[in-house]
Structure formats: C-alpha cells, structure tokens
Amino acid sequence: MRFVLATLNPDKLREVAALFPKDLGELVALSAFPGAVAPHETGATLAENALLKARAALALTGLPSIADDTGLEVEALGGEPGVRSARYAGEGAGYDANVRKLLERMDGIDPARRAARFRTVCVACFPARAPIVAEGVLEGHITLEPRGSEGFGYDPVFEVGRTGRTLAELPFEEKNRLSHRAAAMAHLVIRIREGLTPPA
C-alpha cells in the first residue's frame, strides 16, 4: 500500500519517514504530485487542521493520506501558541521569528512557571473508510534562551522533562524515539494495522 504524507515541510517529512514502518507500505511525499499545495490551516483545533490536510491530500492523489498538526502549549501563556504555533509571529513567519516571539512573551516568567508540552495529532484518511486519529504528548519546559542546533521549530527552547537537554540538543534518533510526533505516529500505526487486519 502507498501512503501520502500530507506536508510540504521537509523537516516534518524527514521525521515521519523515519517513524513509518517499512512493512506497512511506501510513504510518498506530497511534493511528488503535480499541483500539490499546502492548504490553509483554518481549523480551530490540531485535530481539525490535521484532518483538513489529510483530506486535501487524499482528494489530490486518491491515495491513503497521513497528516499531523502540532502545537506547543505553554501553561504560563494560557496554552499559547497552541494551534497557531506555526504562525505565532504572523502568517509566513519562520522558525526563528516564532521562537523570538515566544521568548519575548515569556520574558520575566520565573523558571518554575515555564512548564509546556508539545501535542501532536495524527490523522490517516482512506478512500472508503472513516479517518483514524491518534495523539501524542511530550512534557517539558521553555528555556531562557535557545540551545542546540538539531531539530526545527521550537526545539531549541523546549527542554525535555528531566533530561536537561532541549530537543535541539538531542541527536535525531533520540528525539525521534521520545517525541510527541513519535508517540502519535506509533498510536496511529497500531490503529491502521488493526483496520487492515481482516476479522478472524
């Protein structure tokens, strides 16, 4: 079976491709299809955005499609940036601009009050079946300044649990073992396998 990964983000493609089991099928990048565009993420929740992206890829390609949406939820900011994480500093903002805005909003907040979590919702859409939805969460806190050169997005300012390291300080393989996206994909794969297994 061929699956389309509904993203044009090369960083996300690299992570998901490494998490996708080879025996489940071939994972094809959305960019391989003429006319592929990233749909506007107009959903009010991560699940709505992931579903929107997966359905758009299914409509374009006719193939089962997988999409995710990830939000960084900072407790001291009432859950911001949340569903607007990728656009926190404005439409078209890059990683650095989003991180700068986050650190500006966090300026003066005591280290004990900088708890945060990454939440990822993954969706798989099929031509003739109901969508499958799965979620993964990674707890941590926001650092005072960026650290590390790996990863992307908010990784340099997100310190993982008690590791003492940000996601950007972790080797790619280690991050992909413990990340929110890894947890969501693992749950999604289990549910896809269940759906593909014929009843006894």
N, C-alpha and C positions, 0 to 999 in steps of 0.2 A: 504494500500500500504506500502511496505517496501522500505526504502531508505538506501543506504550505505554511511557512512561518510568516504570519501577517505583521511584518515590521520592515521598515527600510533603514533601521538603526543598526549599523554594523557591529556595535558593541553588544547589543542585545542578541543579535544573531549568533555571535561567537559563543556567548554564554549558553544559550538554549541549545545550540547544535551540540555542544559538549555534554549536555544533560540528556539528550534524546537517545533512547536505546536503539541501537542499530537493528535489532531483531524485530522492532515494531514497524519499521518501514523507513523510507527515504524522506528526509526533511529537505524541502526545496525552499530557497529564498524567494520572497515575493518579488524581488527585483528581477528575477529571471523571466517574468511575464510582461509582455508589452502592455503599456497603459497603466502599469501599477503606480498608484499614488497613495500617500498616507491620508486616510480620512480624517476629517476634523473630529477631535475628541470632545464631543459635546455632552457626554454623559455626566450625570450628577454623582456617580459612584465609580469606583475602579471596575466593578463588575460590568456596569453598563458600557464603559469605554472598551473593555476587552471584548465584549460581545459585539459591539459595533465594528471593531477592527476585524474580528474573525468572520463575521457575516459578509463584510465587504470583500475579503479575500476569497471566500467561498463563491460569491457571486461572480467575481472576475475570472476565477480559474476552474470552477466546477469541482475542485478537489477538497478533501477534508482540510480544514484550516485551524491553526493554533495561534492564539494571540494572548498577550498578557498586558496588564496595566499595573504599574507600581506606584505607590505613594509613600512618602516619608511623613510620618505623623509625630510631631513634637508636642509633648504634653504641655510645656510652658506656653506654647502658642495656640493652645486650644485645638490641636490636631493639624495645624498648618504645617507644610503646604498641602498635604493630603492629595486629593485628586488633581490638584493643579501643580504638582511637583515639577513636571517638565516645563511648565510655563510660569513658574513663580515670579520671575523677573520680567515677565511680559511675553507675548507671542514671539516665537523665533529666538528667544533668549538661549544662549549656550550654557554649558555646564558651569563655567566659571562665574557667569553673571548670577545664576541661581544660587550658587554657594555663597557669593558675596552678600546677596540679599538676606539669605538665611542668617549668616553671621552678624549682619547689622541688626536684624530683628532680635537676635539672641544677646546682643551686647549688654553687659551688666548683669545677666542672669547667672546666679550662683551655680557652680558646678554640680551641686547636689540636686538642682532642679532642671537638669538638661536631659532628662530621660526622653527617649524617642524609640520609634520602631519603624522598620520597613514592612510594608504589607504588599504582597503581590497576589493578584487574582489572575489565574489562567483559565482560558476557555477554549474548548475544541468544538468546532461546528462541522457537521456532516451533511451530505446532500439530503438524506432522508431520515434523520434521527434528531431527537432533541439535543440541544447543546449540553456539554459536560462542563461543569465549573469546579475549580479547586482553588484553595487559598494557602498561602504560606506567610509566616511572620518571623521577623528577626528582631530581637530586642537589643537595645544599646543606648548610647547617649551621644549628644553632639559635643564635639571638642571645641576648644577655644580658637583653634586655627587648623588649616588643612595639614595633613600628614600623609605621606606616601605618594607613589606615582603609578600604582596599578589601578585597575577598575575604571569607573566612569561615574558621571553624575555627582551625587552627594557622598560617594565612597570615601573621599579624603577627610570628611568631617564626621563620619559615623564610626564611633568606636564600638566594637562588638563585645557585649556582655562584659566578662571579666578577663578578656584576652589581653587587654592593654594595648591593642592594635586597632587601627582603623581598617575598614575593608580595603582601602587603597594600599595598606601595608602588608596585606596578605597575598601570597602567591596565588595565581589564577586558580590552580587546582584546589587549594584550601578554601578559597572563597566559594567556589562552586560546590563544595561539599556541605557548607553550613548556611548558605544564603537563603533569604526569603524566596528567591526565584527557584532555587533548587528544591525547597520544600514544596512549593506549589506545583512544580513540574512533576515531582515524584508522586504526589497525590493524583494529579491528572493522568499520568501514565497508568497507574493502578486502575482508575475508573475506565480508561479507554480499553485496557486489556479485558476488563470484566464485560464491557459492551461487545467486544469482538468474539468472546468465547461463547460458542453455542451451548444452549442448555443441555444438561445430561439427559 
